Amino acid sequence: MDETGVIFINADDPLLYEVKDKLPVKVFTYGFREDADYRAEDILYSDGYNTYTYVHGADKMLVNLSMLGEHNVLNSLVAMAITDYLGFDLMKAAKSFER
């Protein structure tokens, strides 16, 4: 990847987080850490579903997942981050996770 590349790194992975400032590309972080560029807050696990608040800067949005698991929260969070970066409809993306 050349210097015009973009990468999204899981901020909760200590090894990846350690190298984020050493990469020659634009880096965005996602995860549960308070300093992540994109993060999941207020995570609830109930009746076979996950719900969380997607946070990016001052933007917040409720995301309902049709499945359980912290890994699914992270997968949907990075999908939301990429959606936002590309300028697509975040509400539509969030709604798609309900199915």
KANOR-V217909 format. One record per pair of residues at least 4 apart in sequence whose C-alpha atoms are under 8 Angstrom apart, sorted by the first residue. I is the first residue (numbers start at 0). J is the second residue. Records with the same first field share a line. If there is no record, write none. Layout:
I=J ; J
//
This chain:
0=4 ; 24
1=23 ; 24
2=23 ; 24 ; 25
3=24 ; 25
4=24 ; 25
5=24 ; 25 ; 26 ; 27
6=24 ; 25 ; 26 ; 27
7=26 ; 27 ; 28 ; 29 ; 77
8=15 ; 16 ; 19 ; 26 ; 27 ; 28 ; 29
9=15 ; 16 ; 28 ; 29 ; 30
10=15 ; 16 ; 28 ; 29 ; 30 ; 31 ; 32 ; 35
11=16 ; 29 ; 30 ; 31 ; 32
12=16
13=17
14=18
15=19
18=22
19=26
20=26
22=26
27=35 ; 36 ; 37
28=35 ; 36 ; 37
29=35 ; 36 ; 37 ; 38 ; 73 ; 76 ; 77 ; 80
30=35 ; 37 ; 38 ; 39 ; 73 ; 76
31=35 ; 38 ; 39 ; 40
32=38
33=38
36=55 ; 56
37=53 ; 54 ; 55 ; 56 ; 76 ; 77 ; 80
38=53 ; 54 ; 55 ; 76
39=51 ; 52 ; 53 ; 54 ; 72 ; 73 ; 76
40=51 ; 52 ; 53 ; 54
41=50 ; 51 ; 52
42=49 ; 50 ; 51 ; 52
43=49 ; 50 ; 51
44=48 ; 49 ; 50 ; 67
45=49
47=65 ; 66 ; 67
48=63 ; 64 ; 65 ; 66 ; 67
49=63 ; 64 ; 65 ; 66 ; 67 ; 68 ; 72
50=61 ; 62 ; 63 ; 64
51=61 ; 62 ; 63 ; 72
52=59 ; 60 ; 61 ; 62
53=58 ; 59 ; 60 ; 61 ; 62 ; 76
54=58 ; 59 ; 60
55=59
60=90
61=93
62=93 ; 94 ; 96
63=93 ; 94 ; 96 ; 97
64=71 ; 72 ; 96 ; 97 ; 98
65=96 ; 97 ; 98
66=71
67=71
68=72
69=73
70=74
71=75
72=76
73=77
74=78
75=79 ; 96
76=80
77=81
78=82
79=83 ; 89 ; 92 ; 93
80=84
81=85
82=86 ; 87 ; 88 ; 89 ; 92
83=87 ; 88 ; 89
88=92
89=93
90=94
91=95
92=96
93=97
94=98
//
